[in-house]
Amino acid sequence: MLGVTDSALEDVPFLRQQSRTQRFTLGSPKAFRVSPDGARVLFLRSATGADPRHSLWSFDLATGEETKLVDAAELVSGEEDLPPEERARRERARETGGGVVAFGVDDAFTVVTFTLSGKLYTLDLASGETRVLVDGSVIDPRPNPAGTHVAYVRERRLRVVELASGDDRVLAGEDGEDVTWGLAEFIAGEEMDRTRGYWWAPDGRSLIVERVDNGPVPRWTIGDPANPQQPANVVAYPSAGSPNAEVSLAVFGLDGSRVDVARGDWEYLATVHWSAGGQPLLAVQPRDQKQLAVLELDPADGSLNELHVETDEHWVELVHGLPAWTADGRLVVESAADGDHRLLVDGKPVTPQGMQLRAVVHVGEEVLFTASEDDPTQIHLYRTEGGEVRRLSTADGVHVGAGSAALTVLSSWSLEYSGPKVTVLRDGVEAGSISTATVDPEIVPNLTLLTLGERQLRAALVLPRGYEASEGRLPVLMDPYGGPHAQRVLQSRNAFLVPQWLADQGFAVLIVDGRGSPGRGPAWEKEIAGKLADVTLADQVDALHAAAARYPELDLDRVAIRGWSYGGYLSALAVLRRPDVFHAGVAGAPVTDWSLYDTHYTERYLGKPQDEPASYEHNSLIADAGELSRALLIVHGLADDNVFPAHALRLSSALLAKGRPHGFLPLAGATHMTPQAEEVAENLMRLQVDWIHRELAEAGKER
């Protein structure tokens, strides 16, 4: 099934559907693992498009049958009781679902591990028996490749339990609240796409384990003003210019041996790779991120040998899935030395000029990866084939993959339908399909994809359904993210469901991906270096004017902008610095003072505040408070541990000190993820729309 209609949601307003279905993603199959014999695929999926509890399923390629192996609803009733570390991990990963949200499996597909409500469960794939192995507070359990032991984190220590005997012992740990073993540090999870803190050896007899000392990191406090009787949450937060956590590694054997890994002068551990193709690989960066070194680790003595180095005058991008060894021992890395993000195997470029590598999905005998070619609004899935590159996805859209080049799970999103279409390919040929249970809102966006201005900015214009130009000009609502490392303009219908709802409230909605967004090469991404505010705002303004020149129904006398996170920063920036263009802005969870944001992200673009104070002042918003002459509504979650509420509070205080009227809406208990409670999500959006309409009506009186 593809994009089903849930009868229970037929009379539910769109905004509540959007919240209940978690942006119409519930019911999508995910987290695919392919068996070594290519006979079946394990995956997670919720029962319906409105059920947040994910269960474990198996797909049999020979019969096409889907079997539920673990029913989360049967094992846990009611709300789950999650350890604090697991809540933090899910916040970093933006994981809003429940039930089984992750699982591990051994190489031979004999045992699966997962957690529910903090308990460690195992599933015997032969017998179907599920049992509780450890009762409570378990983080990230994974079996070794041999299927004999399971490692997991509990109370900041890495533990290993032997399945045959049940022997459970601490493998790596020490006293002290500041030190963890086996968990990724905050920066790794939030900025480096690494949520893992330990790695099994291919033979299952030893592990590389990360030690994190948060002692040097500043402590920041998150209180709950709505519940003052609750204790404040104190977290280690590495703000720009402050010390990072101290990260080191050690190799632990199941026999009790320990070898400490040599510690170079690197600041960041980007990733670790350990496969049968060669010795363990580390990817590390210095504090300024202008270099990425690939190091080979000798687990016998902890020594490191440098294999490959990438350098850049601004920063070196991290690519998910790299570095890695092929099955026959060739090193796979990314290089941008010739102006494109290219895949290198054994030192030789494999991808052609003009193709931008996005991520590496799997490295085995061949490499499975995603990339964009001449159109950054599309992402396709590719594989290497004897030194050549073959595209596996054929239709226009956004495609992601799992499995291997030999047996591939292809998830395809398109403008032609809602939700993903999931197919299984054997050597690139369709061998089956996995059903989805996502809700189809039955909305076809009134959408036009545009290429605007001299910089060929990719944009999307969404008009009210049924709108005719003869009905009169429309106020413009710009709805960007607008910052680096993210795109809004993609060929996926689901990307434009909320913009269409907004357009149907009487707006021409314009979404623009400017410089810094991925898919258009290193030079495009790095034009924002030191100039976040100038470049990203200029691209929004230029795109707006170019769109209005093409579509006269856009009323430039009534222009609003709204956004969340970087989009919130951009919205506040717009009304502060370009009041001649923007008449109202809604700034959701905005960064307002870059010295309050984290090290790895902020210093990549602006350097350290101690070294570049003028750059921080220019790119932040506080100093501009006295310039506000347009309507501004600030929205911020009071439990946000990514963009702390201090950002909104400092801007509001500065505006008040300058006598500048503005609105401030605090969201009690909300984190950086937008509110999920149906009534809050709906009312928050309606409040914004009503506020924007009122403010633009006032702006329209000025002409």
N, C-alpha and C positions, 0 to 999 in steps of 0.2 A: 504494500500500500504506500501511497505517496501523498502526503499532505491531506490527511483525513479530516472530515468535519465532525467535531465532537458535539453530539446533540445536547450535552449538558451545558454547552457554552453558547447555544444559539441565541438566547436572549440576553447574554451578558455584554455590556458595552465594550467597545474595542479596547479601551485603556485597561480595563480589568482583565480582559483576555490576555493582553500583552503582559501584564504582571503575573497572572496565574500560570501562564505557559512559559514563563521566563524568556520572553521575547520570541515565543514560538519555536524554542529550541528543545523543550521537553519532548521526549519520544524519538529523538534522533539517536541512532546507534553511534557509539563512540568507543574509544579505547580498544581498538581491535588488536588481537594477537593471533597469528597464523600458526597452526601446528606444523612440526617439522616435516611430516609426510604430506602436507598440503591437503589433508582431508577435511579439515574443519577450521572454523574461525570462532574464537571467543570474543565477546563484546559486551558492552553495557548498554542498557536501554530501559527507560521507564515504561510502565505499563500503558499509559496514555499520555497524550499531549498536555495534560493538566496535572499529572502525578509527578511530584518532585523526587520520588524514591526510585533509584536505579537498581535494577537487578542484573544478574549475570546470565548471559545467554550463550548458546552454541549454535552455529550454522553448519550443517552438513552439506558439503559441496556435491556429493553423489546423489543425494535425495532432494536437496533443496529445503530440508526440514529445519525449522528453528525450534530449539528446546530451551526452556527456562531451567537453568541449573541451580540458581540461588534466587529465592524470592525474598527480597528485603522486607516486605510487609509481613511475612510469616515469622521472620526472625526477630524483628523489633517492632513493637507497637508504640505509637505515640512519638513524641519528639526525641531525637537522639541526644545522648549526653556525651559531648565531644570534649576531649582534652584540650586545654588552651593552646597547646602547640599545633594541634590539628586545625583548630579554628583559624589560627594565624596562617597556616599553610594554605588553607582554602581561600583566605582573603588575598594572599599573594597571587594565587592561581586564578582569582576571580571565579571560583567554583561556587555556584549558588545551589546546586542540586544536593540531594540527600541519598540515603541508602548506600549502596556500594558505588563509591565514586572513583575507586582505583583498585586494581588487583595485580598480583604477581603470579607468575607461573614458571615452573622449571622448564628446562630445554626439551625434555621428553614428553611434556604435557601429562604428567601424572598427578601433580598437586597444585592447587590454586590457593593463594592466601589473600585475605581481605579483612577489613575492619568494618564493624557496625557498632555504633555507640561506644567506640573505644575498645571493644573486645576483638581479639585476634581469632579469626576463623580460618579453618582449612577445609578444602573440598577435595576429596579423592575423586579424580575424574573417571576412574574405572568403575568404582562402586556407586558413586553419587552421594557418598556419605559426607555430611557437613558436621563439624564439631568445633567447639570452642577450645582453642589451644591455650590462650592467655586471657584472663578475665579482667580487662580494663586498662585504660590509659595507654593504649598502644598506638604508635605512630609508624607509618611507612613499613609494613611488614613485606618481606620479599624472600622467597625460597632461593637457595643456591641453585646453580644450573643443574647439579646432580640430583636435586630433589630430596636430599637427606637432612638438611638443616634449614631453619628459617631465622633470618635476622630481623630485628625490629628495634625501635627506640622507645624507651620508657624512662621517665624521670631523668632526662638529659643524658642517659647512658645507652650505648648500643649493646643489645643482648642477643644471644643466639640460643635457640632451642633445637635439640636433636629430635627429629620426629620419631625415630624408632624407640628411644628410651624415655623421651619426655624431659631429659636433662636440660635445664634452663639456667643460663649463667650470664653474668656480665662479661662482655669481651673487651669493651673500652668504656672507661668512665672515671670520674674523679669527683671529689667533694667540691662544693662551691656553686652558688647560684649563677655565676657568670659564665661557666664553662659547659658546653654541650659537646657530645660525641655523636656523630651520625646524622646530624641535622644540617640543612643548608642555612646559612646566615641570611639576614634580612635582605641585604643587597643582592645576593644571588637569586632569591625568589622573586623580588620585586623588579629587578632591572636586567638580570642576566639569563632569565628563562631556565634557571636551574633550581629545581625543588628537591634534589636528591643530595644526601650527605654521606652515602657509602656505596661501594661498588664491589660486587662479587668477582672473584677470579673465575676464568672460564672453567677451571676444573672444580670449583666449589670448595676449595680447601683453605682459602684465605680471602681477606677483604682489604680494600683501601678505605680508610675511615677518616672523615674530616673532623678535626677538632676546632671549635670556635670559642674564642675568649672574647666576650663582650665587655670585659672590664674597662677598656679605654673609651668605650662609646658613651656619648652623653645620654643621660636618662631624661626622658620626656614623660609628662604625665597626661593621661586622658581621664578626666572625670566624667561623671554622669550628673549634670545639673538637675535633671528631672528626677533623679533618685539619690539625693544627697546622703542617704544612709548607707549607700554602697561604697566600698573602698575604691579609691582611684586605681586605674591600671597604669603601672609604670613600665615603660618600654625603653629598650636601647635603640636610639634613633641616630644614625650617622648623618647629620646635616652637613651641607657643603662646607668644606674647610675644616671639619672636625675629624677626629680619629675614626677609622673604620675598625670593625672587629678584626682581631688577629686570627688568621686562618692558617692552619697547618695540617699535614697529613701523616698518617702512619699506616703501615701494612701489618695486619694482625692475622696470624694463622689460627686455625681451629685447634691446633696443638698447644696454643698459649704463647706462641712466639710473637715478638713485636720488633718491627724495624721502622725507625723514624725516617721520614722522607726529607731529604736535604731541602733547606729553606733558602731560596734565592732572594733577590731584592724585589720580587714582584709583589704587588698590592692585592690583585684580584685573581681568584681561581675561577676561571670562566666555566670549565667543564673538565670531566675525566672520562676517558674511554678505555675499556679493558675488554679485549676480545681475543679469540684464538689466533687472530691474524698477526699478532706481535705483542711486544711489551706494552704495559699501560702507557697511555698518552695523557698529558696534561696540557691545557691551554691556559696561559696566564698573561696578565697585563700589568703594566706599571700604573701608578696613580693617574697619570695624565692620559692613559689609554691610547697613546700614539704608537703603540707597538703591541703585537700579539705574537707570543712565542709558543711554539709547539715543542713540548719536552717529552723525551722518552724516559720512563722510570724503570730502573732495575729494582724489582721488589726484593731481591736478595740482600742488597746493601743500602737501598734508599737513594742511590745516586741518580742524577739527572743528566741527560744528554740532549742538547738542542738540535732539533731536526729541521725546523722551518721557522722563519720570522717574517711577519708582515709589518710594514711601517707606513705611517701616513702623517702629514704635517698637522692634521686636525685630530683624527681619531680613527681607529680600526674597528669596523663593524664586527659584531659577533654573529655567526651564522649557526642556527640550530642544527645539531647533528654532527658537527665537525669540531675537531679532527677525528679521523677514524682510520682503521686499517681495512683493506679489502680482505677477503678470505685467503688470498694468496700473498698477503703481506705488502701491498702497495699503499703508500700513504695518501690519504684523501684530505685535501684542504681547500680553502677558498682564497682567491687572490683578486685584488682590485688594481693591480699594478698597471694594467693597460687600459683602464678607464671603464671597465665593466666588472660586475660581481661574477667571477667565473669559477667554475669547478675545476680543480686540478687533481689529477690522479698520477701519482709517481712523478710529480713535477711538471706534467704536461697539461695544458688546457684541454678540456674535453668539450665544454660548452662553447658555442660560437660567439663571435663578437656581436654585441647588441642584445644578447640574452642576459637577463639579470637573475642570478641565482637567488632564490628566496629561502629555502630550507632544505636540508638533507633528511630524508625520511628513514632510509635504511642503507647500510653498506654491508654487502656480502660478496658474492662473486661479481655482482654488478652493483651499481649505485642507483637508488630510487630517490628522486628529488623533485621539488617544485621550483618554477621559474616563471618570469614574464618576458615576453619578447617585445614587439613594437607597441603593444597596448597595455599600459599598467593597470587598467581596470579589469584585466583578466589574469588569472593565475592558473597555470596548467601543470599537469603531472608528467614527468619524464623519467626515462631510465637510460642508463648506458647500455650499449650493446656492442661489445667488441671494439671499443674505442670510439664508436659513434653514439649519437643521441637520438632516441626515439620518443615521440610524444604519445602518451597513453590516453590522455583525455582528448576527445574529438570535438565536442560541442563548445560553443562560446559559454563563458561563465567563470566561476571560481571553483577550483578543484583541489582537494587535498587527498593525501594517500596514507596508507598504512601497510604493514606486511613487508614484503620484499619485492624485488624486481620480477622474481619468478611467479609469486602468487601475491597479487596486489588487491587491496581493498580501496576502491575509488569512491570518494564522496563528492558529489557534484551539485553545486548551487547555480541557479540560472535565473535570468529575468523572465523565463517562460513558465515557471512554476514556483510554488512556495515549498520551503523545506528542502532537504537534500535527497537526491537519488543516489542510492548506495549499490554499487555493483562489485563483483569479485572477478578479477581478471587472472587467467592463467597464461603466462607468457604473452600478456597484452590482449588476449582474446577473452571476451566475456564468458564466464563459466557459471554465473549465478547472480542473484540479487538478494539483498537483505532488506526486509521491510522496515518502514518507518511508521511512527505513530504520532508524528507532529500534527498539530492542528492547522488546518488551512483556513485563514481568515477570509478567504475568497475576496481578496482585494487585489485588483490589477492597477498598479500605480500609473497615474497620468504623468509619465516620466519621459524626459528628453536628456540623453547624455550629450555633453557639450565639450568642445575643446576651445578654450578662450584665450584671447590676447596673444601678445608676442611670445610669451613663455609657454604657450600651448597648455594652459592649466586645465586639468581634467575636472569637470564639474557635472552636477546633475541638477536639472530644473524640474521641480514637481509642482504642478498646478492642480487646482481643485478638479475633481472628477466632474465632467460635464460642463466645465467652464468654456465660455465663448468670449472672444476678445471684445465683442460688442457690449458685453455686460459691464464694461468699465475697467479701469486700471486697478491692479492689485497691490496692496502693501507687500513689501518684501521681508521675508524672515530668513536670514542666513543662519544655517544650522551646522557649523563646522566642528570638527575636532581641530584640524588645522596645524597640528604640531608634528614632530618627527615620529617615526616608527609606527605610524598607523595610517590607515586609509578609510575613508567613508564612501568614496565613489568606486564601487565595485559592481560587477555584473551579477548581482544576486537580488532577487525580488525582496527577500527578507530585509535587506539593508534599507529599503525605502517604505516599509510599512508605517512606521511612526511619522516620517516626513509626509506621507500621503495623508495621514490623519490630520497633521498640522495644516497642510494645504487645504484640506476640506473645511477648516475653520475660517477660511477666507484669506489665505496668504499664497503668494508665490514663494515657494521654499527653494532656496539656492544652497547647495552643498558643494564645497570646493576643497580639493586636495592641493596644497601649495608645495613650495620647495621644502625639502626635509622629509617628505613622504617617500615610502619605499617604492621600488619597481621601476625607477627611472635612472638608476646608476649612481655611482659614488659622488660625482660632481654635483648633481642635483641635490643629493642628501646633505652635502656639506656647505651649501650656500648659506645655511643658517648659523654657521660657526661664529660665535660672538655677537650674533645679530638676530636672536630669536624674535624680539619684538618688531624690529624694522621689517624683516623679510616676510614673516608669516602674516602680519597685518597688511602689508603692501599687496600680497597676493590675493587676499580676500577683497580688497578695494578694487584692484584691477579687474578681477573676475566679475565683480558686481557691475562695474561700468561697461565691460564688454558684453555681458549678458543683456543689460538694459538697451544697449545700442542695437542688439539683434531682436529684442522682444520689447517693443514699446509699451506693452501692457504692464511692465514692471514700473511701479511708481517710486521714483527715487526721492520723493519728498516724504515717504513713509517707509523707513528701513529700520528693522530691528535685528538683533543678533542674540542667539542663545547658545550655550554650550556647557559641557561638563568637563572637569579636570583641565587639560590644556585648552579645551574649547571654552571653559569658564574664564581662564586667564585671557584668552583672545577676545572674549566678549567684553570684559571689563576694559581691556586695552583699547578696544575699538571706540567705546564711548568717551574714554578719557582723551585719546590722542586724535581721533578723527570725528569730532562732533559735527563737522560739515557733511559727513556721509551717514553716520549712524545716529538714530534718534532715540534708541532705547536698547538696553542690553540686560540679559539675565545671565549672571555669572554663577555657575554651579561648581562648587568645590574648587575654586580657582587657586592656583599658585599666585600669590601677590608679591611675595618677597622671596627671591630665589635663594637667598642665604638660609632659608628655612626648609629647603627641599634637599633630597638626599645627594650623597657624594657622587655616585657613579653616573647618574643621569645628568645632574646639573653641571658638574665639572667637565663632562664631555663637551658641552657646548660653550660654557662660559669660563672655564678654568677655575682655579681656587679663588674664593673671595679675598683672601689675603694678598693675592697677586694681581687681581683684576677688580678692584673696588669700583672703579668707574663703570665697568661693564655691568656689574650687578645692579648698580643704581639705575643705569639707563634701561635695563631690561626688566626691572621690577616696577611695581605700580604705586608704591607708597608715596614716592616723591611727587607723583602726578595728582595726588588727591585734590589739591587746590584748583586743578584745571577742570574738574567735573562740571559740565553744564547741561548734560543730558540725563535722562532717567536711567537709574541703575538699580537692579534688584540682585542682591547677593544671597545665595542659598548654600548652606554647608551642613554636613552631618557632624554632629558633636562627638561621634565615636571614631572619626576618621583617623587612622594611624598611618596613612600614606601622605595625603595633603592635610596636615593638621588643621584643626579649627582656628589656630592662631593666625593663619593666613587671612581668613575672612575677618577675624576680629581686629587685626591690625589695620586692614584697609578701612573698615568701618570706623575705627577710632580716628584714623587720620582724616577721613572725610568729615567726621563730626567736628574735629578740631578746626577744620577750615570752613565750617559752616555750610557744607554741601549736603543737601537733602538726598537721601537714598533709602532703599528698603533692605532689610536684613531678615532672612527667614532661617532660623536654626532648626535642624531636624534632629530631634532627640533620639539617641540610640542608633543613628544611621552611620554606617562606615563609608568608605570611598565608593563602594558599589551603590548605584542608585537604589532608592527604597524599593523593597519587594512586596511589602504589604499592599494588598489590592487597593484599599480605600486611600492609603497615603499616596501610592503611585498615581492613581487617577486624579485625586484632588490637587496634588502638586502640579501635574501637567495642566489641569484646567485653570488653576490659579495663575500660572505663567501666561497662558493664552489670554485670559481676561485682562491681566495687567498690561500685556503688550498691546492689546487692542485699545485700551484706554490711553496709553501713552502715545501711540501712533495717531490716535484721533486728535490729541492735543497738538502733536507735531504737524498734522495736516492743516490745522487752523493757521499755521504760520505763513503758508504760501499765499 
